[in-house]
């Protein structure tokens, strides 16, 4: 059993200030079960314990003075009045305490109601705040979702544009590749066509050259035969003329003239008519002259005796300025004539490198002119029969092309 914490010296205000647990302990300590009792009920029960009705106290005889001595009846009445007054005072005090308790309970109820109302308002505010927060959160989530969807849409659009660009680039690259392949095919076809045309032209040129060579050989043979016939005819005429002259000389008793024909059968007067005329183109003249000499098989040491009869102008001047020994050597005379007409190897080299085909010229004739300039160049360099010197001439030309202009000049 719980022990009471307070003695009966407590006032009504002290009782009213006790907590429910303290009231419960005080009642339990006084053998009163507080189970199921409210705080107000426990306060009322504790007040009844502390303030029970005061029993009538026994009358004690006191020594009084005669002036104040009362009778027993009067004393009884006085005691009753005193008890009545105490009872009224106690009832008044209890009513006051009860009113104070009621006010306190009312205040507590109002406080509880206010507290509950505040809690309800706080709860409502909290719920509203939570609701607003949730709405804001939902709105933020919705905004984030919209942004995400917008970003995803932008990314999808960018991916689509990138894919479209890549497809366009691939299409353009494929078209360029196809175009390049078509151009390459056309180029290969054109090259093949040009190659076939070149081969056909080369074959045609070769055939033309062979045909021309055959015709030239035939013409040379025919000319050679004709000249031999003419030579024989001239010899016969000369013999007949000489015979007539000798007969007349014999009739006149003069000595017979011996035939001026040389031991090798060469007659200068007969050979002069086979020398081609000079037309101021020294290279062409010398080529024609040498071919005529070769065709008629005239001795080389007699060539200068024949060629000088056809020289005119500058060529005649060059011949006159040379010494007799130089005039008797055909190679020396030829070099001097070519130099005078600037037909040195460099001239033929430039002609060979810059030679162009005429519009209506046949390829065979163009090939012949190229060969003519090339042979003249090589003959001038004396590289026609010397392969090592021919290589040196070609290397020297390539080296000279890369020299500075001042040195090259």
Secondary structure as UniProt FT lines:
FT   TURN            8..9
FT   HELIX           12..17
FT   HELIX           20..29
FT   TURN            30..31
FT   TURN            35..36
FT   HELIX           39..50
FT   TURN            66..68
FT   HELIX           72..251
FT   TURN            252..253
FT   TURN            263..264
FT   HELIX           268..271
FT   HELIX           272..274
FT   HELIX           282..296
FT   HELIX           300..302
FT   HELIX           303..307
FT   TURN            308..310
FT   HELIX           314..321
FT   HELIX           324..328
FT   HELIX           330..340
FT   TURN            341..342
FT   HELIX           345..354
FT   TURN            359..360
FT   HELIX           363..381
FT   HELIX           387..401
FT   HELIX           405..408
//
